[in-house]
Amino acid sequence: MDKETDVLPKGMEIKMKKLYQLVCVTWYDAFTEDTWVEGDNAIDLKDATCVTVGFIVRESKEFISIASTLAESGEKTCIFNIPRGMIQELNKLKLPKQIGLQTSTSNVKY
């Protein structure tokens, strides 16, 4: 997106009951190996880096919860819970003013 106004049709506004921060989270995923191996050298660990984009809807000491979809009513869906210990980077994203959400931008290194 080159322009903020490209996100919504002209004249359309969305006003949320609560403000949520839009973020892009880079994190390491856990994974399993489903084959038989011999010795420690047989295991070839691969990078399992993931990227999730959504709205922070809940935070605790152990997790950050990201929703992919918010409704004007305050309902949210597709909530993804990421353990804080797996987060590598969290970037706050900027939204157009028509969305009625927080519009700050900054980067947080974990």
C-alpha positions in Angstrom: 0.0 0.0 0.0 1.4 3.3 -1.0 -1.4 5.5 0.3 -3.3 5.1 3.6 -6.5 6.1 1.8 -6.3 3.0 -0.4 -7.5 0.7 2.4 -11.2 1.9 2.5 -13.6 3.1 -0.1 -13.9 6.9 -0.2 -16.3 8.2 2.5 -16.4 4.9 4.4 -15.5 5.1 8.1 -15.3 2.4 10.8 -15.6 3.5 14.5 -14.6 0.8 17.0 -15.8 0.7 20.6 -12.3 0.1 21.8 -8.9 0.9 20.4 -6.7 -2.0 19.4 -3.1 -1.7 18.1 -2.4 -3.3 14.7 0.9 -5.2 14.8 3.2 -7.5 12.8 4.8 -10.2 14.9 7.8 -12.2 13.9 8.1 -15.4 16.0 9.7 -18.9 16.1 7.2 -21.7 15.8 7.6 -25.1 17.5 7.6 -28.1 15.2 8.0 -31.9 15.2 10.0 -34.4 13.2 7.9 -37.4 12.1 10.6 -39.7 10.9 12.9 -42.2 12.6 16.5 -40.9 13.0 19.7 -42.4 14.4 22.1 -40.4 16.5 22.2 -36.6 17.1 23.7 -35.8 13.7 20.7 -37.2 11.8 18.5 -34.4 13.0 18.5 -31.4 10.7 16.7 -28.5 12.4 15.1 -26.0 10.1 14.2 -22.4 10.7 10.5 -22.2 11.7 10.1 -18.4 11.6 6.5 -17.2 11.2 4.9 -13.8 10.7 1.5 -12.9 12.1 -0.4 -9.6 11.4 -3.4 -8.6 13.5 -4.8 -6.6 16.4 -3.5 -7.0 20.0 -6.6 -8.0 22.0 -5.1 -9.5 25.1 -1.7 -9.5 26.7 -0.4 -11.5 29.7 3.0 -12.3 31.2 3.2 -15.4 29.1 1.3 -14.7 25.9 0.2 -12.0 23.4 -3.1 -12.6 21.7 -3.7 -11.3 18.1 -7.1 -11.2 16.4 -7.2 -11.1 12.6 -10.7 -9.6 12.5 -12.5 -7.0 14.6 -16.2 -5.9 14.3 -17.6 -2.5 15.1 -19.6 -4.2 17.9 -16.4 -5.1 19.7 -16.5 -8.8 18.7 -13.3 -10.4 17.5 -12.4 -13.6 15.8 -9.5 -15.8 14.7 -7.5 -15.1 17.9 -3.9 -16.4 17.7 -2.0 -16.8 21.0 1.8 -16.5 20.7 4.1 -17.3 23.7 6.2 -14.3 24.5 9.3 -16.4 24.6 9.0 -17.2 20.9 8.5 -13.6 19.8 11.5 -12.2 17.9 10.1 -8.8 16.8 6.9 -6.9 17.2 6.2 -3.9 14.9 3.3 -1.6 15.4 1.6 -0.7 12.1 -0.1 2.5 11.0 -3.8 2.5 9.9 -5.7 5.2 8.1 -7.7 7.6 10.2 -11.0 6.3 8.9 -10.5 3.1 10.9 -10.8 4.8 14.3 -8.0 2.8 15.8 -4.6 3.7 17.1 -2.3 5.0 14.4 1.2 5.1 16.1 4.1 3.3 14.5 7.1 1.9 16.3 9.2 -1.2 16.5 9.8 -3.4 19.6 12.7 -5.9 19.7 12.2 -8.9 21.9 
